[in-house]
Amino acid sequence: MTASFLTLACSTCRNSMVAGGGDAAGWSIFFLLFVILTMLGGIGFFMFRIARREAEHFDPTLSDDYVPAENTSR
């Protein structure tokens, strides 16, 4: 491929982007970032909510007592 062909292709893509409304790639990246941050925020919110509700309704009588293992190597 020659350099003039690559320059022509690059300028054609740029001209079509400007004629089509401007910075479409920038807006698509911004939208994708918004979607990802919203999803992560929702997941974090519900994980925090589930952990808080579990701590409020925890029944200690149903948990096992921690018994450390005895040292049998002596």
HTML snippet that shows the backbone in 3Dmol.js (N, CA, C, O; Angstrom):
<script src="https://3Dmol.org/build/3Dmol-min.js"></script>
<div id="view" style="width:600px;height:400px;position:relative"></div>
<script>
const pdb = `
ATOM      1  N   MET A   1       0.846  -1.176   0.000  1.00  0.00           N
ATOM      2  CA  MET A   1       0.000   0.000   0.000  1.00  0.00           C
ATOM      3  C   MET A   1       0.889   1.236   0.000  1.00  0.00           C
ATOM      4  O   MET A   1       1.910   1.293   0.686  1.00  0.00           O
ATOM      5  N   THR A   2       0.496   2.175  -0.748  1.00  0.00           N
ATOM      6  CA  THR A   2       1.286   3.401  -0.827  1.00  0.00           C
ATOM      7  C   THR A   2       0.811   4.398   0.214  1.00  0.00           C
ATOM      8  O   THR A   2      -0.305   4.316   0.725  1.00  0.00           O
ATOM      9  N   ALA A   3       1.684   5.334   0.510  1.00  0.00           N
ATOM     10  CA  ALA A   3       1.354   6.336   1.519  1.00  0.00           C
ATOM     11  C   ALA A   3       0.211   7.232   1.059  1.00  0.00           C
ATOM     12  O   ALA A   3      -0.592   7.680   1.878  1.00  0.00           O
ATOM     13  N   SER A   4       0.130   7.498  -0.251  1.00  0.00           N
ATOM     14  CA  SER A   4      -0.952   8.360  -0.742  1.00  0.00           C
ATOM     15  C   SER A   4      -2.306   7.671  -0.599  1.00  0.00           C
ATOM     16  O   SER A   4      -3.311   8.324  -0.317  1.00  0.00           O
ATOM     17  N   PHE A   5      -2.334   6.342  -0.795  1.00  0.00           N
ATOM     18  CA  PHE A   5      -3.588   5.607  -0.638  1.00  0.00           C
ATOM     19  C   PHE A   5      -4.049   5.648   0.816  1.00  0.00           C
ATOM     20  O   PHE A   5      -5.235   5.840   1.085  1.00  0.00           O
ATOM     21  N   LEU A   6      -3.111   5.469   1.764  1.00  0.00           N
ATOM     22  CA  LEU A   6      -3.469   5.510   3.181  1.00  0.00           C
ATOM     23  C   LEU A   6      -3.927   6.906   3.594  1.00  0.00           C
ATOM     24  O   LEU A   6      -4.861   7.046   4.384  1.00  0.00           O
ATOM     25  N   THR A   7      -3.279   7.930   3.066  1.00  0.00           N
ATOM     26  CA  THR A   7      -3.678   9.303   3.374  1.00  0.00           C
ATOM     27  C   THR A   7      -5.061   9.593   2.827  1.00  0.00           C
ATOM     28  O   THR A   7      -5.862  10.256   3.485  1.00  0.00           O
ATOM     29  N   LEU A   8      -5.352   9.101   1.622  1.00  0.00           N
ATOM     30  CA  LEU A   8      -6.670   9.298   1.017  1.00  0.00           C
ATOM     31  C   LEU A   8      -7.748   8.606   1.853  1.00  0.00           C
ATOM     32  O   LEU A   8      -8.814   9.173   2.092  1.00  0.00           O
ATOM     33  N   ALA A   9      -7.466   7.381   2.295  1.00  0.00           N
ATOM     34  CA  ALA A   9      -8.440   6.649   3.104  1.00  0.00           C
ATOM     35  C   ALA A   9      -8.673   7.356   4.433  1.00  0.00           C
ATOM     36  O   ALA A   9      -9.809   7.446   4.896  1.00  0.00           O
ATOM     37  N   CYS A  10      -7.619   7.850   5.041  1.00  0.00           N
ATOM     38  CA  CYS A  10      -7.741   8.520   6.328  1.00  0.00           C
ATOM     39  C   CYS A  10      -8.528   9.824   6.189  1.00  0.00           C
ATOM     40  O   CYS A  10      -9.379  10.126   7.026  1.00  0.00           O
ATOM     41  N   SER A  11      -8.253  10.586   5.150  1.00  0.00           N
ATOM     42  CA  SER A  11      -8.971  11.850   4.965  1.00  0.00           C
ATOM     43  C   SER A  11     -10.426  11.609   4.591  1.00  0.00           C
ATOM     44  O   SER A  11     -11.294  12.399   4.963  1.00  0.00           O
ATOM     45  N   THR A  12     -10.709  10.532   3.863  1.00  0.00           N
ATOM     46  CA  THR A  12     -12.100  10.212   3.518  1.00  0.00           C
ATOM     47  C   THR A  12     -12.894   9.874   4.778  1.00  0.00           C
ATOM     48  O   THR A  12     -14.024  10.331   4.947  1.00  0.00           O
ATOM     49  N   CYS A  13     -12.306   9.083   5.648  1.00  0.00           N
ATOM     50  CA  CYS A  13     -12.988   8.715   6.892  1.00  0.00           C
ATOM     51  C   CYS A  13     -13.203   9.951   7.763  1.00  0.00           C
ATOM     52  O   CYS A  13     -14.261  10.099   8.374  1.00  0.00           O
ATOM     53  N   ARG A  14     -12.219  10.829   7.824  1.00  0.00           N
ATOM     54  CA  ARG A  14     -12.345  12.038   8.631  1.00  0.00           C
ATOM     55  C   ARG A  14     -13.426  12.947   8.083  1.00  0.00           C
ATOM     56  O   ARG A  14     -14.224  13.492   8.847  1.00  0.00           O
ATOM     57  N   ASN A  15     -13.465  13.117   6.773  1.00  0.00           N
ATOM     58  CA  ASN A  15     -14.481  13.986   6.170  1.00  0.00           C
ATOM     59  C   ASN A  15     -15.885  13.433   6.388  1.00  0.00           C
ATOM     60  O   ASN A  15     -16.818  14.196   6.638  1.00  0.00           O
ATOM     61  N   SER A  16     -16.044  12.121   6.295  1.00  0.00           N
ATOM     62  CA  SER A  16     -17.377  11.548   6.513  1.00  0.00           C
ATOM     63  C   SER A  16     -17.788  11.670   7.981  1.00  0.00           C
ATOM     64  O   SER A  16     -18.973  11.821   8.279  1.00  0.00           O
ATOM     65  N   MET A  17     -16.824  11.605   8.898  1.00  0.00           N
ATOM     66  CA  MET A  17     -17.147  11.759  10.316  1.00  0.00           C
ATOM     67  C   MET A  17     -17.581  13.191  10.617  1.00  0.00           C
ATOM     68  O   MET A  17     -18.547  13.406  11.349  1.00  0.00           O
ATOM     69  N   VAL A  18     -16.875  14.169  10.059  1.00  0.00           N
ATOM     70  CA  VAL A  18     -17.216  15.570  10.293  1.00  0.00           C
ATOM     71  C   VAL A  18     -18.563  15.892   9.665  1.00  0.00           C
ATOM     72  O   VAL A  18     -19.363  16.614  10.259  1.00  0.00           O
ATOM     73  N   ALA A  19     -18.823  15.372   8.483  1.00  0.00           N
ATOM     74  CA  ALA A  19     -20.095  15.629   7.810  1.00  0.00           C
ATOM     75  C   ALA A  19     -21.251  14.927   8.521  1.00  0.00           C
ATOM     76  O   ALA A  19     -22.394  15.378   8.446  1.00  0.00           O
ATOM     77  N   GLY A  20     -20.957  13.839   9.200  1.00  0.00           N
ATOM     78  CA  GLY A  20     -22.002  13.075   9.870  1.00  0.00           C
ATOM     79  C   GLY A  20     -22.372  13.600  11.240  1.00  0.00           C
ATOM     80  O   GLY A  20     -23.253  13.021  11.877  1.00  0.00           O
ATOM     81  N   GLY A  21     -21.764  14.643  11.724  1.00  0.00           N
ATOM     82  CA  GLY A  21     -22.164  15.188  13.009  1.00  0.00           C
ATOM     83  C   GLY A  21     -21.032  15.446  13.961  1.00  0.00           C
ATOM     84  O   GLY A  21     -21.272  15.880  15.087  1.00  0.00           O
ATOM     85  N   GLY A  22     -19.835  15.203  13.568  1.00  0.00           N
ATOM     86  CA  GLY A  22     -18.723  15.578  14.433  1.00  0.00           C
ATOM     87  C   GLY A  22     -18.020  14.412  15.064  1.00  0.00           C
ATOM     88  O   GLY A  22     -17.538  13.518  14.369  1.00  0.00           O
ATOM     89  N   ASP A  23     -17.959  14.414  16.359  1.00  0.00           N
ATOM     90  CA  ASP A  23     -17.125  13.481  17.111  1.00  0.00           C
ATOM     91  C   ASP A  23     -17.915  12.243  17.528  1.00  0.00           C
ATOM     92  O   ASP A  23     -18.213  12.061  18.708  1.00  0.00           O
ATOM     93  N   ALA A  24     -18.251  11.399  16.565  1.00  0.00           N
ATOM     94  CA  ALA A  24     -19.047  10.210  16.865  1.00  0.00           C
ATOM     95  C   ALA A  24     -18.262   9.211  17.705  1.00  0.00           C
ATOM     96  O   ALA A  24     -18.825   8.591  18.607  1.00  0.00           O
ATOM     97  N   ALA A  25     -16.984   9.047  17.427  1.00  0.00           N
ATOM     98  CA  ALA A  25     -16.172   8.087  18.188  1.00  0.00           C
ATOM     99  C   ALA A  25     -16.049   8.526  19.641  1.00  0.00           C
ATOM    100  O   ALA A  25     -16.112   7.697  20.548  1.00  0.00           O
ATOM    101  N   GLY A  26     -15.874   9.813  19.864  1.00  0.00           N
ATOM    102  CA  GLY A  26     -15.771  10.309  21.237  1.00  0.00           C
ATOM    103  C   GLY A  26     -17.053  10.101  22.016  1.00  0.00           C
ATOM    104  O   GLY A  26     -17.016   9.706  23.181  1.00  0.00           O
ATOM    105  N   TRP A  27     -18.194  10.362  21.382  1.00  0.00           N
ATOM    106  CA  TRP A  27     -19.473  10.161  22.062  1.00  0.00           C
ATOM    107  C   TRP A  27     -19.748   8.685  22.324  1.00  0.00           C
ATOM    108  O   TRP A  27     -20.330   8.339  23.352  1.00  0.00           O
ATOM    109  N   SER A  28     -19.335   7.811  21.407  1.00  0.00           N
ATOM    110  CA  SER A  28     -19.562   6.383  21.638  1.00  0.00           C
ATOM    111  C   SER A  28     -18.703   5.880  22.798  1.00  0.00           C
ATOM    112  O   SER A  28     -19.159   5.050  23.585  1.00  0.00           O
ATOM    113  N   ILE A  29     -17.472   6.370  22.915  1.00  0.00           N
ATOM    114  CA  ILE A  29     -16.621   5.990  24.044  1.00  0.00           C
ATOM    115  C   ILE A  29     -17.212   6.523  25.349  1.00  0.00           C
ATOM    116  O   ILE A  29     -17.210   5.822  26.362  1.00  0.00           O
ATOM    117  N   PHE A  30     -17.713   7.749  25.331  1.00  0.00           N
ATOM    118  CA  PHE A  30     -18.336   8.326  26.522  1.00  0.00           C
ATOM    119  C   PHE A  30     -19.567   7.520  26.936  1.00  0.00           C
ATOM    120  O   PHE A  30     -19.765   7.263  28.123  1.00  0.00           O
ATOM    121  N   PHE A  31     -20.392   7.121  25.970  1.00  0.00           N
ATOM    122  CA  PHE A  31     -21.585   6.329  26.264  1.00  0.00           C
ATOM    123  C   PHE A  31     -21.199   4.974  26.848  1.00  0.00           C
ATOM    124  O   PHE A  31     -21.810   4.520  27.815  1.00  0.00           O
ATOM    125  N   LEU A  32     -20.185   4.324  26.266  1.00  0.00           N
ATOM    126  CA  LEU A  32     -19.747   3.031  26.771  1.00  0.00           C
ATOM    127  C   LEU A  32     -19.196   3.158  28.188  1.00  0.00           C
ATOM    128  O   LEU A  32     -19.453   2.296  29.029  1.00  0.00           O
ATOM    129  N   LEU A  33     -18.453   4.205  28.460  1.00  0.00           N
ATOM    130  CA  LEU A  33     -17.943   4.452  29.808  1.00  0.00           C
ATOM    131  C   LEU A  33     -19.093   4.657  30.791  1.00  0.00           C
ATOM    132  O   LEU A  33     -19.052   4.143  31.909  1.00  0.00           O
ATOM    133  N   PHE A  34     -20.112   5.399  30.384  1.00  0.00           N
ATOM    134  CA  PHE A  34     -21.289   5.615  31.223  1.00  0.00           C
ATOM    135  C   PHE A  34     -21.990   4.292  31.534  1.00  0.00           C
ATOM    136  O   PHE A  34     -22.378   4.053  32.677  1.00  0.00           O
ATOM    137  N   VAL A  35     -22.154   3.438  30.533  1.00  0.00           N
ATOM    138  CA  VAL A  35     -22.819   2.150  30.735  1.00  0.00           C
ATOM    139  C   VAL A  35     -22.008   1.271  31.687  1.00  0.00           C
ATOM    140  O   VAL A  35     -22.572   0.643  32.582  1.00  0.00           O
ATOM    141  N   ILE A  36     -20.695   1.223  31.500  1.00  0.00           N
ATOM    142  CA  ILE A  36     -19.852   0.385  32.357  1.00  0.00           C
ATOM    143  C   ILE A  36     -19.882   0.882  33.801  1.00  0.00           C
ATOM    144  O   ILE A  36     -20.017   0.082  34.727  1.00  0.00           O
ATOM    145  N   LEU A  37     -19.758   2.191  33.999  1.00  0.00           N
ATOM    146  CA  LEU A  37     -19.776   2.727  35.363  1.00  0.00           C
ATOM    147  C   LEU A  37     -21.137   2.530  36.027  1.00  0.00           C
ATOM    148  O   LEU A  37     -21.205   2.278  37.230  1.00  0.00           O
ATOM    149  N   THR A  38     -22.215   2.642  35.259  1.00  0.00           N
ATOM    150  CA  THR A  38     -23.547   2.398  35.807  1.00  0.00           C
ATOM    151  C   THR A  38     -23.699   0.942  36.238  1.00  0.00           C
ATOM    152  O   THR A  38     -24.247   0.662  37.304  1.00  0.00           O
ATOM    153  N   MET A  39     -23.219   0.022  35.416  1.00  0.00           N
ATOM    154  CA  MET A  39     -23.306  -1.402  35.762  1.00  0.00           C
ATOM    155  C   MET A  39     -22.480  -1.711  37.016  1.00  0.00           C
ATOM    156  O   MET A  39     -22.954  -2.410  37.912  1.00  0.00           O
ATOM    157  N   LEU A  40     -21.259  -1.199  37.083  1.00  0.00           N
ATOM    158  CA  LEU A  40     -20.424  -1.443  38.260  1.00  0.00           C
ATOM    159  C   LEU A  40     -21.023  -0.808  39.511  1.00  0.00           C
ATOM    160  O   LEU A  40     -20.948  -1.384  40.597  1.00  0.00           O
ATOM    161  N   GLY A  41     -21.609   0.362  39.366  1.00  0.00           N
ATOM    162  CA  GLY A  41     -22.266   1.005  40.500  1.00  0.00           C
ATOM    163  C   GLY A  41     -23.456   0.202  40.991  1.00  0.00           C
ATOM    164  O   GLY A  41     -23.656   0.065  42.198  1.00  0.00           O
ATOM    165  N   GLY A  42     -24.249  -0.331  40.073  1.00  0.00           N
ATOM    166  CA  GLY A  42     -25.392  -1.159  40.453  1.00  0.00           C
ATOM    167  C   GLY A  42     -24.970  -2.441  41.143  1.00  0.00           C
ATOM    168  O   GLY A  42     -25.572  -2.846  42.137  1.00  0.00           O
ATOM    169  N   ILE A  43     -23.941  -3.075  40.620  1.00  0.00           N
ATOM    170  CA  ILE A  43     -23.440  -4.303  41.245  1.00  0.00           C
ATOM    171  C   ILE A  43     -22.912  -4.004  42.645  1.00  0.00           C
ATOM    172  O   ILE A  43     -23.197  -4.743  43.587  1.00  0.00           O
ATOM    173  N   GLY A  44     -22.146  -2.926  42.784  1.00  0.00           N
ATOM    174  CA  GLY A  44     -21.621  -2.548  44.100  1.00  0.00           C
ATOM    175  C   GLY A  44     -22.726  -2.219  45.083  1.00  0.00           C
ATOM    176  O   GLY A  44     -22.659  -2.605  46.251  1.00  0.00           O
ATOM    177  N   PHE A  45     -23.760  -1.496  44.610  1.00  0.00           N
ATOM    178  CA  PHE A  45     -24.881  -1.133  45.478  1.00  0.00           C
ATOM    179  C   PHE A  45     -25.581  -2.373  46.010  1.00  0.00           C
ATOM    180  O   PHE A  45     -25.849  -2.466  47.208  1.00  0.00           O
ATOM    181  N   PHE A  46     -25.883  -3.331  45.130  1.00  0.00           N
ATOM    182  CA  PHE A  46     -26.606  -4.514  45.574  1.00  0.00           C
ATOM    183  C   PHE A  46     -25.735  -5.433  46.425  1.00  0.00           C
ATOM    184  O   PHE A  46     -26.248  -6.082  47.337  1.00  0.00           O
ATOM    185  N   MET A  47     -24.437  -5.507  46.153  1.00  0.00           N
ATOM    186  CA  MET A  47     -23.562  -6.307  47.019  1.00  0.00           C
ATOM    187  C   MET A  47     -23.513  -5.715  48.424  1.00  0.00           C
ATOM    188  O   MET A  47     -23.575  -6.450  49.409  1.00  0.00           O
ATOM    189  N   PHE A  48     -23.402  -4.394  48.522  1.00  0.00           N
ATOM    190  CA  PHE A  48     -23.394  -3.728  49.828  1.00  0.00           C
ATOM    191  C   PHE A  48     -24.722  -3.939  50.545  1.00  0.00           C
ATOM    192  O   PHE A  48     -24.746  -4.184  51.752  1.00  0.00           O
ATOM    193  N   ARG A  49     -25.823  -3.846  49.810  1.00  0.00           N
ATOM    194  CA  ARG A  49     -27.145  -4.021  50.408  1.00  0.00           C
ATOM    195  C   ARG A  49     -27.339  -5.446  50.924  1.00  0.00           C
ATOM    196  O   ARG A  49     -27.863  -5.643  52.020  1.00  0.00           O
ATOM    197  N   ILE A  50     -26.920  -6.434  50.144  1.00  0.00           N
ATOM    198  CA  ILE A  50     -27.051  -7.828  50.569  1.00  0.00           C
ATOM    199  C   ILE A  50     -26.198  -8.090  51.806  1.00  0.00           C
ATOM    200  O   ILE A  50     -26.648  -8.762  52.735  1.00  0.00           O
ATOM    201  N   ALA A  51     -24.976  -7.569  51.828  1.00  0.00           N
ATOM    202  CA  ALA A  51     -24.102  -7.779  52.991  1.00  0.00           C
ATOM    203  C   ALA A  51     -24.666  -7.107  54.233  1.00  0.00           C
ATOM    204  O   ALA A  51     -24.592  -7.666  55.327  1.00  0.00           O
ATOM    205  N   ARG A  52     -25.227  -5.920  54.077  1.00  0.00           N
ATOM    206  CA  ARG A  52     -25.796  -5.218  55.230  1.00  0.00           C
ATOM    207  C   ARG A  52     -27.029  -5.955  55.759  1.00  0.00           C
ATOM    208  O   ARG A  52     -27.190  -6.097  56.971  1.00  0.00           O
ATOM    209  N   ARG A  53     -27.887  -6.418  54.869  1.00  0.00           N
ATOM    210  CA  ARG A  53     -29.082  -7.143  55.319  1.00  0.00           C
ATOM    211  C   ARG A  53     -28.714  -8.465  55.967  1.00  0.00           C
ATOM    212  O   ARG A  53     -29.365  -8.890  56.922  1.00  0.00           O
ATOM    213  N   GLU A  54     -27.674  -9.125  55.457  1.00  0.00           N
ATOM    214  CA  GLU A  54     -27.238 -10.381  56.054  1.00  0.00           C
ATOM    215  C   GLU A  54     -26.718 -10.142  57.462  1.00  0.00           C
ATOM    216  O   GLU A  54     -26.971 -10.950  58.355  1.00  0.00           O
ATOM    217  N   ALA A  55     -26.000  -9.055  57.676  1.00  0.00           N
ATOM    218  CA  ALA A  55     -25.475  -8.747  59.009  1.00  0.00           C
ATOM    219  C   ALA A  55     -26.597  -8.397  59.980  1.00  0.00           C
ATOM    220  O   ALA A  55     -26.506  -8.722  61.164  1.00  0.00           O
ATOM    221  N   GLU A  56     -27.643  -7.747  59.506  1.00  0.00           N
ATOM    222  CA  GLU A  56     -28.768  -7.380  60.376  1.00  0.00           C
ATOM    223  C   GLU A  56     -29.572  -8.595  60.815  1.00  0.00           C
ATOM    224  O   GLU A  56     -30.069  -8.629  61.941  1.00  0.00           O
ATOM    225  N   HIS A  57     -29.709  -9.591  59.948  1.00  0.00           N
ATOM    226  CA  HIS A  57     -30.567 -10.742  60.231  1.00  0.00           C
ATOM    227  C   HIS A  57     -29.770 -12.002  60.567  1.00  0.00           C
ATOM    228  O   HIS A  57     -30.298 -13.112  60.491  1.00  0.00           O
ATOM    229  N   PHE A  58     -28.515 -11.834  60.934  1.00  0.00           N
ATOM    230  CA  PHE A  58     -27.668 -12.984  61.236  1.00  0.00           C
ATOM    231  C   PHE A  58     -28.053 -13.579  62.581  1.00  0.00           C
ATOM    232  O   PHE A  58     -28.171 -12.856  63.570  1.00  0.00           O
ATOM    233  N   ASP A  59     -28.248 -14.874  62.624  1.00  0.00           N
ATOM    234  CA  ASP A  59     -28.567 -15.586  63.863  1.00  0.00           C
ATOM    235  C   ASP A  59     -27.306 -16.297  64.352  1.00  0.00           C
ATOM    236  O   ASP A  59     -26.880 -17.275  63.738  1.00  0.00           O
ATOM    237  N   PRO A  60     -26.700 -15.825  65.442  1.00  0.00           N
ATOM    238  CA  PRO A  60     -25.437 -16.422  65.897  1.00  0.00           C
ATOM    239  C   PRO A  60     -25.565 -17.871  66.351  1.00  0.00           C
ATOM    240  O   PRO A  60     -24.568 -18.592  66.384  1.00  0.00           O
ATOM    241  N   THR A  61     -26.774 -18.311  66.703  1.00  0.00           N
ATOM    242  CA  THR A  61     -26.925 -19.696  67.146  1.00  0.00           C
ATOM    243  C   THR A  61     -26.747 -20.677  65.996  1.00  0.00           C
ATOM    244  O   THR A  61     -26.508 -21.862  66.228  1.00  0.00           O
ATOM    245  N   LEU A  62     -26.859 -20.209  64.780  1.00  0.00           N
ATOM    246  CA  LEU A  62     -26.718 -21.094  63.629  1.00  0.00           C
ATOM    247  C   LEU A  62     -25.291 -21.165  63.100  1.00  0.00           C
ATOM    248  O   LEU A  62     -25.019 -21.921  62.167  1.00  0.00           O
ATOM    249  N   SER A  63     -24.388 -20.402  63.671  1.00  0.00           N
ATOM    250  CA  SER A  63     -23.005 -20.439  63.187  1.00  0.00           C
ATOM    251  C   SER A  63     -22.202 -21.451  63.993  1.00  0.00           C
ATOM    252  O   SER A  63     -22.483 -21.690  65.167  1.00  0.00           O
ATOM    253  N   ASP A  64     -21.217 -22.034  63.360  1.00  0.00           N
ATOM    254  CA  ASP A  64     -20.344 -22.994  64.040  1.00  0.00           C
ATOM    255  C   ASP A  64     -19.318 -22.241  64.870  1.00  0.00           C
ATOM    256  O   ASP A  64     -18.851 -21.168  64.487  1.00  0.00           O
ATOM    257  N   ASP A  65     -18.977 -22.824  66.019  1.00  0.00           N
ATOM    258  CA  ASP A  65     -17.923 -22.239  66.839  1.00  0.00           C
ATOM    259  C   ASP A  65     -16.577 -22.572  66.217  1.00  0.00           C
ATOM    260  O   ASP A  65     -16.371 -23.667  65.692  1.00  0.00           O
ATOM    261  N   TYR A  66     -15.679 -21.627  66.283  1.00  0.00           N
ATOM    262  CA  TYR A  66     -14.334 -21.861  65.760  1.00  0.00           C
ATOM    263  C   TYR A  66     -13.531 -22.614  66.804  1.00  0.00           C
ATOM    264  O   TYR A  66     -13.337 -22.135  67.921  1.00  0.00           O
ATOM    265  N   VAL A  67     -13.074 -23.782  66.433  1.00  0.00           N
ATOM    266  CA  VAL A  67     -12.235 -24.590  67.318  1.00  0.00           C
ATOM    267  C   VAL A  67     -10.896 -24.753  66.613  1.00  0.00           C
ATOM    268  O   VAL A  67     -10.819 -25.414  65.577  1.00  0.00           O
ATOM    269  N   PRO A  68      -9.832 -24.154  67.167  1.00  0.00           N
ATOM    270  CA  PRO A  68      -8.538 -24.287  66.492  1.00  0.00           C
ATOM    271  C   PRO A  68      -8.035 -25.726  66.535  1.00  0.00           C
ATOM    272  O   PRO A  68      -8.283 -26.457  67.494  1.00  0.00           O
ATOM    273  N   ALA A  69      -7.339 -26.112  65.501  1.00  0.00           N
ATOM    274  CA  ALA A  69      -6.799 -27.472  65.439  1.00  0.00           C
ATOM    275  C   ALA A  69      -5.704 -27.634  66.486  1.00  0.00           C
ATOM    276  O   ALA A  69      -4.905 -26.730  66.730  1.00  0.00           O
ATOM    277  N   GLU A  70      -5.694 -28.812  67.094  1.00  0.00           N
ATOM    278  CA  GLU A  70      -4.669 -29.084  68.093  1.00  0.00           C
ATOM    279  C   GLU A  70      -3.365 -29.420  67.391  1.00  0.00           C
ATOM    280  O   GLU A  70      -3.356 -30.022  66.317  1.00  0.00           O
ATOM    281  N   ASN A  71      -2.281 -29.026  68.005  1.00  0.00           N
ATOM    282  CA  ASN A  71      -0.967 -29.294  67.446  1.00  0.00           C
ATOM    283  C   ASN A  71      -0.569 -30.719  67.814  1.00  0.00           C
ATOM    284  O   ASN A  71      -0.266 -30.986  68.976  1.00  0.00           O
ATOM    285  N   THR A  72      -0.561 -31.636  66.857  1.00  0.00           N
ATOM    286  CA  THR A  72      -0.256 -33.050  67.121  1.00  0.00           C
ATOM    287  C   THR A  72       1.188 -33.401  66.785  1.00  0.00           C
ATOM    288  O   THR A  72       1.562 -34.571  66.857  1.00  0.00           O
ATOM    289  N   SER A  73       1.999 -32.433  66.424  1.00  0.00           N
ATOM    290  CA  SER A  73       3.380 -32.737  66.035  1.00  0.00           C
ATOM    291  C   SER A  73       4.306 -32.883  67.240  1.00  0.00           C
ATOM    292  O   SER A  73       5.468 -33.243  67.050  1.00  0.00           O
ATOM    293  N   ARG A  74       3.866 -32.630  68.440  1.00  0.00           N
ATOM    294  CA  ARG A  74       4.723 -32.743  69.638  1.00  0.00           C
ATOM    295  C   ARG A  74       4.848 -34.137  70.125  1.00  0.00           C
ATOM    296  O   ARG A  74       5.533 -34.384  71.118  1.00  0.00           O
TER     297      ARG A  74
END
`;
const viewer = $3Dmol.createViewer("view");
viewer.addModel(pdb, "pdb");
viewer.setStyle({}, {cartoon: {color: "spectrum"}});
viewer.zoomTo();
viewer.render();
</script>
